């Protein structure tokens, strides 16, 4: 996947972009991320209800 990191206009009013090549996550990486998000959400809910 190509990602635009920076966009700007030069002196001739043309748009310049800095691009980067990114790689997607593997299935097990996605699962880890979802587990972390869920744990964080539950922790925040517990702290909110603690009062």
PQR file with spaces between the fields and no chain letter, atoms N, CA, C, O and H, PARSE charges and radii, in Angstrom:
ATOM       1  N    UNK     1       0.847   -1.167    0.000 -0.4000 1.5000
ATOM       2  CA   UNK     1       0.000    0.000    0.000 -0.0000 2.0000
ATOM       3  C    UNK     1       0.898    1.237    0.000  0.5500 1.7000
ATOM       4  O    UNK     1       1.902    1.279    0.712 -0.5500 1.4000
ATOM       5  N    UNK     2       0.544    2.220   -0.782 -0.4000 1.5000
ATOM       6  CA   UNK     2       1.291    3.476   -0.818 -0.0000 2.0000
ATOM       7  C    UNK     2       0.563    4.493    0.051  0.5500 1.7000
ATOM       8  O    UNK     2      -0.651    4.660   -0.059 -0.5500 1.4000
ATOM       9  H    UNK     2      -0.272    2.186   -1.360  0.4000 1.0000
ATOM      10  N    UNK     3       1.325    5.181    0.926 -0.4000 1.5000
ATOM      11  CA   UNK     3       0.762    6.134    1.871 -0.0000 2.0000
ATOM      12  C    UNK     3       1.433    7.484    1.671  0.5500 1.7000
ATOM      13  O    UNK     3       2.656    7.557    1.547 -0.5500 1.4000
ATOM      14  H    UNK     3       2.311    5.045    1.015  0.4000 1.0000
ATOM      15  N    UNK     4       0.640    8.558    1.637 -0.4000 1.5000
ATOM      16  CA   UNK     4       1.189    9.911    1.530 -0.0000 2.0000
ATOM      17  C    UNK     4       1.600   10.384    2.922  0.5500 1.7000
ATOM      18  O    UNK     4       0.768   10.457    3.826 -0.5500 1.4000
ATOM      19  H    UNK     4      -0.353    8.498    1.738  0.4000 1.0000
ATOM      20  N    UNK     5       2.880   10.704    3.095 -0.4000 1.5000
ATOM      21  CA   UNK     5       3.375   11.171    4.387 -0.0000 2.0000
ATOM      22  C    UNK     5       3.300   12.685    4.507  0.5500 1.7000
ATOM      23  O    UNK     5       3.056   13.214    5.592 -0.5500 1.4000
ATOM      24  H    UNK     5       3.556   10.645    2.361  0.4000 1.0000
ATOM      25  N    UNK     6       3.510   13.387    3.388 -0.4000 1.5000
ATOM      26  CA   UNK     6       3.579   14.839    3.426 -0.0000 2.0000
ATOM      27  C    UNK     6       3.074   15.397    2.101  0.5500 1.7000
ATOM      28  O    UNK     6       3.441   14.894    1.039 -0.5500 1.4000
ATOM      29  H    UNK     6       3.708   12.957    2.507  0.4000 1.0000
ATOM      30  N    UNK     7       2.244   16.424    2.151 -0.4000 1.5000
ATOM      31  CA   UNK     7       1.757   17.117    0.955 -0.0000 2.0000
ATOM      32  C    UNK     7       2.038   18.609    1.118  0.5500 1.7000
ATOM      33  O    UNK     7       1.788   19.171    2.184 -0.5500 1.4000
ATOM      34  H    UNK     7       1.946   16.832    3.013  0.4000 1.0000
ATOM      35  N    UNK     8       2.554   19.252    0.073 -0.4000 1.5000
ATOM      36  CA   UNK     8       2.799   20.684    0.134 -0.0000 2.0000
ATOM      37  C    UNK     8       2.814   21.264   -1.272  0.5500 1.7000
ATOM      38  O    UNK     8       2.942   20.529   -2.251 -0.5500 1.4000
ATOM      39  H    UNK     8       2.756   18.795   -0.793  0.4000 1.0000
ATOM      40  N    UNK     9       2.681   22.594   -1.371 -0.4000 1.5000
ATOM      41  CA   UNK     9       2.740   23.302   -2.644 -0.0000 2.0000
ATOM      42  C    UNK     9       4.139   23.870   -2.821  0.5500 1.7000
ATOM      43  O    UNK     9       4.731   24.386   -1.873 -0.5500 1.4000
ATOM      44  H    UNK     9       2.576   23.190   -0.575  0.4000 1.0000
ATOM      45  N    UNK    10       4.674   23.774   -4.055 -0.4000 1.5000
ATOM      46  CA   UNK    10       5.975   24.383   -4.311 -0.0000 2.0000
ATOM      47  C    UNK    10       5.770   25.790   -4.859  0.5500 1.7000
ATOM      48  O    UNK    10       4.642   26.283   -4.883 -0.5500 1.4000
ATOM      49  H    UNK    10       4.193   23.355   -4.825  0.4000 1.0000
ATOM      50  N    UNK    11       6.837   26.441   -5.298 -0.4000 1.5000
ATOM      51  CA   UNK    11       6.751   27.835   -5.749 -0.0000 2.0000
ATOM      52  C    UNK    11       5.953   27.988   -7.040  0.5500 1.7000
ATOM      53  O    UNK    11       5.456   29.077   -7.326 -0.5500 1.4000
ATOM      54  H    UNK    11       7.753   26.041   -5.279  0.4000 1.0000
ATOM      55  N    UNK    12       5.820   26.929   -7.818 -0.4000 1.5000
ATOM      56  CA   UNK    12       5.056   26.977   -9.067 -0.0000 2.0000
ATOM      57  C    UNK    12       3.614   26.525   -8.859  0.5500 1.7000
ATOM      58  O    UNK    12       2.920   26.199   -9.822 -0.5500 1.4000
ATOM      59  H    UNK    12       6.223   26.044   -7.585  0.4000 1.0000
ATOM      60  N    UNK    13       3.159   26.504   -7.601 -0.4000 1.5000
ATOM      61  CA   UNK    13       1.806   26.091   -7.223 -0.0000 2.0000
ATOM      62  C    UNK    13       1.466   24.672   -7.670  0.5500 1.7000
ATOM      63  O    UNK    13       0.322   24.378   -8.017 -0.5500 1.4000
ATOM      64  H    UNK    13       3.723   26.768   -6.818  0.4000 1.0000
ATOM      65  N    UNK    14       2.453   23.812   -7.658 -0.4000 1.5000
ATOM      66  CA   UNK    14       2.215   22.398   -7.911 -0.0000 2.0000
ATOM      67  C    UNK    14       2.274   21.660   -6.580  0.5500 1.7000
ATOM      68  O    UNK    14       3.010   22.048   -5.673 -0.5500 1.4000
ATOM      69  H    UNK    14       3.382   24.051   -7.377  0.4000 1.0000
ATOM      70  N    UNK    15       1.502   20.608   -6.476 -0.4000 1.5000
ATOM      71  CA   UNK    15       1.480   19.831   -5.240 -0.0000 2.0000
ATOM      72  C    UNK    15       2.605   18.808   -5.269  0.5500 1.7000
ATOM      73  O    UNK    15       2.774   18.079   -6.246 -0.5500 1.4000
ATOM      74  H    UNK    15       0.904   20.293   -7.212  0.4000 1.0000
ATOM      75  N    UNK    16       3.364   18.764   -4.196 -0.4000 1.5000
ATOM      76  CA   UNK    16       4.421   17.771   -4.036 -0.0000 2.0000
ATOM      77  C    UNK    16       4.003   16.844   -2.903  0.5500 1.7000
ATOM      78  O    UNK    16       3.373   17.275   -1.937 -0.5500 1.4000
ATOM      79  H    UNK    16       3.227   19.357   -3.402  0.4000 1.0000
ATOM      80  N    UNK    17       4.357   15.570   -3.028 -0.4000 1.5000
ATOM      81  CA   UNK    17       3.989   14.594   -2.006 -0.0000 2.0000
ATOM      82  C    UNK    17       5.180   13.707   -1.679  0.5500 1.7000
ATOM      83  O    UNK    17       5.961   13.340   -2.556 -0.5500 1.4000
ATOM      84  H    UNK    17       4.869   15.220   -3.813  0.4000 1.0000
ATOM      85  N    UNK    18       5.303   13.375   -0.412 -0.4000 1.5000
ATOM      86  CA   UNK    18       6.276   12.388    0.034 -0.0000 2.0000
ATOM      87  C    UNK    18       5.505   11.096    0.259  0.5500 1.7000
ATOM      88  O    UNK    18       4.560   11.056    1.048 -0.5500 1.4000
ATOM      89  H    UNK    18       4.668   13.674    0.300  0.4000 1.0000
ATOM      90  N    UNK    19       5.913   10.038   -0.440 -0.4000 1.5000
ATOM      91  CA   UNK    19       5.197    8.770   -0.372 -0.0000 2.0000
ATOM      92  C    UNK    19       6.021    7.717    0.355  0.5500 1.7000
ATOM      93  O    UNK    19       7.250    7.781    0.397 -0.5500 1.4000
ATOM      94  H    UNK    19       6.680   10.071   -1.081  0.4000 1.0000
ATOM      95  N    UNK    20       5.313    6.746    0.926 -0.4000 1.5000
ATOM      96  CA   UNK    20       5.976    5.626    1.591 -0.0000 2.0000
ATOM      97  C    UNK    20       5.236    4.348    1.238  0.5500 1.7000
ATOM      98  O    UNK    20       4.041    4.362    0.943 -0.5500 1.4000
ATOM      99  H    UNK    20       4.314    6.694    0.892  0.4000 1.0000
ATOM     100  N    UNK    21       5.956    3.260    1.275 -0.4000 1.5000
ATOM     101  CA   UNK    21       5.373    1.956    1.014 -0.0000 2.0000
ATOM     102  C    UNK    21       5.100    1.283    2.353  0.5500 1.7000
ATOM     103  O    UNK    21       6.005    1.142    3.176 -0.5500 1.4000
ATOM     104  H    UNK    21       6.927    3.249    1.515  0.4000 1.0000
ATOM     105  N    UNK    22       3.848    0.865    2.574 -0.4000 1.5000
ATOM     106  CA   UNK    22       3.458    0.245    3.843 -0.0000 2.0000
ATOM     107  C    UNK    22       2.995   -1.180    3.595  0.5500 1.7000
ATOM     108  O    UNK    22       2.502   -1.515    2.518 -0.5500 1.4000
ATOM     109  H    UNK    22       3.114    0.980    1.906  0.4000 1.0000
ATOM     110  N    UNK    23       3.164   -2.006    4.608 -0.4000 1.5000
ATOM     111  CA   UNK    23       2.761   -3.400    4.516 -0.0000 2.0000
ATOM     112  C    UNK    23       1.646   -3.647    5.526  0.5500 1.7000
ATOM     113  O    UNK    23       1.726   -3.172    6.659 -0.5500 1.4000
ATOM     114  H    UNK    23       3.565   -1.734    5.483  0.4000 1.0000
ATOM     115  N    UNK    24       0.618   -4.375    5.136 -0.4000 1.5000
ATOM     116  CA   UNK    24      -0.504   -4.661    6.017 -0.0000 2.0000
ATOM     117  C    UNK    24      -0.139   -5.637    7.116  0.5500 1.7000
ATOM     118  O    UNK    24       0.900   -6.294    7.066 -0.5500 1.4000
ATOM     119  H    UNK    24       0.554   -4.761    4.216  0.4000 1.0000
ATOM     120  N    UNK    25      -1.014   -5.722    8.113 -0.4000 1.5000
ATOM     121  CA   UNK    25      -0.784   -6.633    9.232 -0.0000 2.0000
ATOM     122  C    UNK    25      -1.170   -8.054    8.855  0.5500 1.7000
ATOM     123  O    UNK    25      -2.026   -8.275    7.999 -0.5500 1.4000
ATOM     124  H    UNK    25      -1.858   -5.188    8.154  0.4000 1.0000
ATOM     125  N    UNK    26      -0.523   -9.014    9.510 -0.4000 1.5000
ATOM     126  CA   UNK    26      -0.908  -10.413    9.368 -0.0000 2.0000
ATOM     127  C    UNK    26      -2.128  -10.683   10.243  0.5500 1.7000
ATOM     128  O    UNK    26      -2.487   -9.859   11.084 -0.5500 1.4000
ATOM     129  H    UNK    26       0.172   -8.834   10.205  0.4000 1.0000
ATOM     130  N    UNK    27      -2.756  -11.822   10.046 -0.4000 1.5000
ATOM     131  CA   UNK    27      -3.963  -12.151   10.794 -0.0000 2.0000
ATOM     132  C    UNK    27      -3.688  -12.205   12.293  0.5500 1.7000
ATOM     133  O    UNK    27      -4.484  -11.695   13.081 -0.5500 1.4000
ATOM     134  H    UNK    27      -2.464  -12.491    9.362  0.4000 1.0000
ATOM     135  N    UNK    28      -2.567  -12.816   12.702 -0.4000 1.5000
ATOM     136  CA   UNK    28      -2.287  -12.907   14.140 -0.0000 2.0000
ATOM     137  C    UNK    28      -1.985  -11.538   14.735  0.5500 1.7000
ATOM     138  O    UNK    28      -2.271  -11.312   15.911 -0.5500 1.4000
ATOM     139  H    UNK    28      -1.920  -13.230   12.061  0.4000 1.0000
ATOM     140  N    UNK    29      -1.412  -10.611   13.953 -0.4000 1.5000
ATOM     141  CA   UNK    29      -1.176   -9.253   14.435 -0.0000 2.0000
ATOM     142  C    UNK    29      -2.498   -8.536   14.665  0.5500 1.7000
ATOM     143  O    UNK    29      -2.650   -7.803   15.642 -0.5500 1.4000
ATOM     144  H    UNK    29      -1.179  -10.795   12.998  0.4000 1.0000
ATOM     145  N    UNK    30      -3.453   -8.748   13.765 -0.4000 1.5000
ATOM     146  CA   UNK    30      -4.761   -8.117   13.909 -0.0000 2.0000
ATOM     147  C    UNK    30      -5.455   -8.618   15.164  0.5500 1.7000
ATOM     148  O    UNK    30      -6.092   -7.844   15.878 -0.5500 1.4000
ATOM     149  H    UNK    30      -3.329   -9.343   12.971  0.4000 1.0000
ATOM     150  N    UNK    31      -5.333   -9.907   15.434 -0.4000 1.5000
ATOM     151  CA   UNK    31      -5.962  -10.483   16.626 -0.0000 2.0000
ATOM     152  C    UNK    31      -5.358   -9.887   17.894  0.5500 1.7000
ATOM     153  O    UNK    31      -6.080   -9.572   18.841 -0.5500 1.4000
ATOM     154  H    UNK    31      -4.815  -10.537   14.854  0.4000 1.0000
ATOM     155  N    UNK    32      -4.033   -9.731   17.912 -0.4000 1.5000
ATOM     156  CA   UNK    32      -3.368   -9.127   19.077 -0.0000 2.0000
ATOM     157  C    UNK    32      -3.857   -7.704   19.297  0.5500 1.7000
ATOM     158  O    UNK    32      -4.135   -7.307   20.429 -0.5500 1.4000
ATOM     159  H    UNK    32      -3.447   -9.986   17.143  0.4000 1.0000
ATOM     160  N    UNK    33      -3.962   -6.941   18.223 -0.4000 1.5000
ATOM     161  CA   UNK    33      -4.409   -5.559   18.325 -0.0000 2.0000
ATOM     162  C    UNK    33      -5.828   -5.495   18.862  0.5500 1.7000
ATOM     163  O    UNK    33      -6.129   -4.665   19.720 -0.5500 1.4000
ATOM     164  H    UNK    33      -3.737   -7.264   17.303  0.4000 1.0000
ATOM     165  N    UNK    34      -6.705   -6.364   18.368 -0.4000 1.5000
ATOM     166  CA   UNK    34      -8.081   -6.381   18.852 -0.0000 2.0000
ATOM     167  C    UNK    34      -8.144   -6.758   20.328  0.5500 1.7000
ATOM     168  O    UNK    34      -8.938   -6.183   21.073 -0.5500 1.4000
ATOM     169  H    UNK    34      -6.460   -7.039   17.671  0.4000 1.0000
ATOM     170  N    UNK    35      -7.325   -7.709   20.762 -0.4000 1.5000
ATOM     171  CA   UNK    35      -7.298   -8.107   22.174 -0.0000 2.0000
ATOM     172  C    UNK    35      -6.847   -6.943   23.049  0.5500 1.7000
ATOM     173  O    UNK    35      -7.425   -6.703   24.109 -0.5500 1.4000
ATOM     174  H    UNK    35      -6.681   -8.176   20.157  0.4000 1.0000
ATOM     175  N    UNK    36      -5.816   -6.219   22.610 -0.4000 1.5000
ATOM     176  CA   UNK    36      -5.320   -5.085   23.383 -0.0000 2.0000
ATOM     177  C    UNK    36      -6.369   -3.983   23.473  0.5500 1.7000
ATOM     178  O    UNK    36      -6.567   -3.398   24.538 -0.5500 1.4000
ATOM     179  H    UNK    36      -5.346   -6.415   21.749  0.4000 1.0000
ATOM     180  N    UNK    37      -7.047   -3.697   22.353 -0.4000 1.5000
ATOM     181  CA   UNK    37      -8.086   -2.668   22.355 -0.0000 2.0000
ATOM     182  C    UNK    37      -9.218   -3.045   23.297  0.5500 1.7000
ATOM     183  O    UNK    37      -9.706   -2.209   24.058 -0.5500 1.4000
ATOM     184  H    UNK    37      -6.887   -4.173   21.488  0.4000 1.0000
ATOM     185  N    UNK    38      -9.635   -4.309   23.244 -0.4000 1.5000
ATOM     186  CA   UNK    38     -10.726   -4.777   24.092 -0.0000 2.0000
ATOM     187  C    UNK    38     -10.337   -4.695   25.570  0.5500 1.7000
ATOM     188  O    UNK    38     -11.141   -4.268   26.398 -0.5500 1.4000
ATOM     189  H    UNK    38      -9.239   -4.988   22.626  0.4000 1.0000
ATOM     190  N    UNK    39      -9.117   -5.100   25.902 -0.4000 1.5000
ATOM     191  CA   UNK    39      -8.653   -5.040   27.289 -0.0000 2.0000
ATOM     192  C    UNK    39      -8.589   -3.595   27.775  0.5500 1.7000
ATOM     193  O    UNK    39      -8.970   -3.307   28.909 -0.5500 1.4000
ATOM     194  H    UNK    39      -8.464   -5.447   25.230  0.4000 1.0000
ATOM     195  N    UNK    40      -8.116   -2.691   26.934 -0.4000 1.5000
ATOM     196  CA   UNK    40      -8.037   -1.278   27.294 -0.0000 2.0000
ATOM     197  C    UNK    40      -9.429   -0.703   27.500  0.5500 1.7000
ATOM     198  O    UNK    40      -9.654    0.062   28.438 -0.5500 1.4000
ATOM     199  H    UNK    40      -7.806   -2.924   26.012  0.4000 1.0000
ATOM     200  N    UNK    41     -10.363   -1.064   26.631 -0.4000 1.5000
ATOM     201  CA   UNK    41     -11.734   -0.578   26.743 -0.0000 2.0000
ATOM     202  C    UNK    41     -12.364   -1.063   28.044  0.5500 1.7000
ATOM     203  O    UNK    41     -13.034   -0.293   28.732 -0.5500 1.4000
ATOM     204  H    UNK    41     -10.181   -1.685   25.869  0.4000 1.0000
ATOM     205  N    UNK    42     -12.157   -2.331   28.385 -0.4000 1.5000
ATOM     206  CA   UNK    42     -12.708   -2.878   29.625 -0.0000 2.0000
ATOM     207  C    UNK    42     -12.077   -2.219   30.846  0.5500 1.7000
ATOM     208  O    UNK    42     -12.767   -1.962   31.833 -0.5500 1.4000
ATOM     209  H    UNK    42     -11.613   -2.957   27.826  0.4000 1.0000
ATOM     210  N    UNK    43     -10.783   -1.945   30.793 -0.4000 1.5000
ATOM     211  CA   UNK    43     -10.107   -1.286   31.907 -0.0000 2.0000
ATOM     212  C    UNK    43     -10.637    0.130   32.098  0.5500 1.7000
ATOM     213  O    UNK    43     -10.856    0.562   33.230 -0.5500 1.4000
ATOM     214  H    UNK    43     -10.223   -2.154   29.991  0.4000 1.0000
ATOM     215  N    UNK    44     -10.841    0.843   31.020 -0.4000 1.5000
ATOM     216  CA   UNK    44     -11.386    2.204   31.122 -0.0000 2.0000
ATOM     217  C    UNK    44     -12.800    2.187   31.684  0.5500 1.7000
ATOM     218  O    UNK    44     -13.155    3.030   32.509 -0.5500 1.4000
ATOM     219  H    UNK    44     -10.663    0.492   30.101  0.4000 1.0000
ATOM     220  N    UNK    45     -13.610    1.222   31.237 -0.4000 1.5000
ATOM     221  CA   UNK    45     -14.979    1.112   31.743 -0.0000 2.0000
ATOM     222  C    UNK    45     -14.971    0.795   33.232  0.5500 1.7000
ATOM     223  O    UNK    45     -15.781    1.339   33.983 -0.5500 1.4000
ATOM     224  H    UNK    45     -13.321    0.538   30.567  0.4000 1.0000
ATOM     225  N    UNK    46     -14.070   -0.075   33.665 -0.4000 1.5000
ATOM     226  CA   UNK    46     -13.975   -0.427   35.080 -0.0000 2.0000
ATOM     227  C    UNK    46     -13.555    0.787   35.912  0.5500 1.7000
ATOM     228  O    UNK    46     -14.088    1.006   37.000 -0.5500 1.4000
ATOM     229  H    UNK    46     -13.412   -0.517   33.055  0.4000 1.0000
ATOM     230  N    UNK    47     -12.603    1.575   35.405 -0.4000 1.5000
ATOM     231  CA   UNK    47     -12.163    2.763   36.138 -0.0000 2.0000
ATOM     232  C    UNK    47     -13.270    3.808   36.179  0.5500 1.7000
ATOM     233  O    UNK    47     -13.416    4.516   37.175 -0.5500 1.4000
ATOM     234  H    UNK    47     -12.171    1.396   34.521  0.4000 1.0000
ATOM     235  N    UNK    48     -14.046    3.911   35.112 -0.4000 1.5000
ATOM     236  CA   UNK    48     -15.135    4.883   35.069 -0.0000 2.0000
ATOM     237  C    UNK    48     -16.224    4.501   36.067  0.5500 1.7000
ATOM     238  O    UNK    48     -16.790    5.369   36.731 -0.5500 1.4000
ATOM     239  H    UNK    48     -13.927    3.336   34.302  0.4000 1.0000
ATOM     240  N    UNK    49     -16.518    3.209   36.175 -0.4000 1.5000
ATOM     241  CA   UNK    49     -17.569    2.741   37.079 -0.0000 2.0000
ATOM     242  C    UNK    49     -17.089    2.625   38.520  0.5500 1.7000
ATOM     243  O    UNK    49     -17.908    2.389   39.408 -0.5500 1.4000
ATOM     244  H    UNK    49     -16.058    2.503   35.636  0.4000 1.0000
ATOM     245  N    UNK    50     -15.811    2.781   38.783 -0.4000 1.5000
ATOM     246  CA   UNK    50     -15.249    2.646   40.121 -0.0000 2.0000
ATOM     247  C    UNK    50     -15.706    3.762   41.048  0.5500 1.7000
ATOM     248  O    UNK    50     -15.851    3.546   42.251 -0.5500 1.4000
ATOM     249  H    UNK    50     -15.146    2.973   38.062  0.4000 1.0000
ATOM     250  N    UNK    51     -15.934    4.949   40.504 -0.4000 1.5000
ATOM     251  CA   UNK    51     -16.291    6.121   41.318 -0.0000 2.0000
ATOM     252  C    UNK    51     -17.514    5.933   42.107  0.5500 1.7000
ATOM     253  O    UNK    51     -17.926    6.837   42.832 -0.5500 1.4000
ATOM     254  H    UNK    51     -15.816    5.124   39.527  0.4000 1.0000
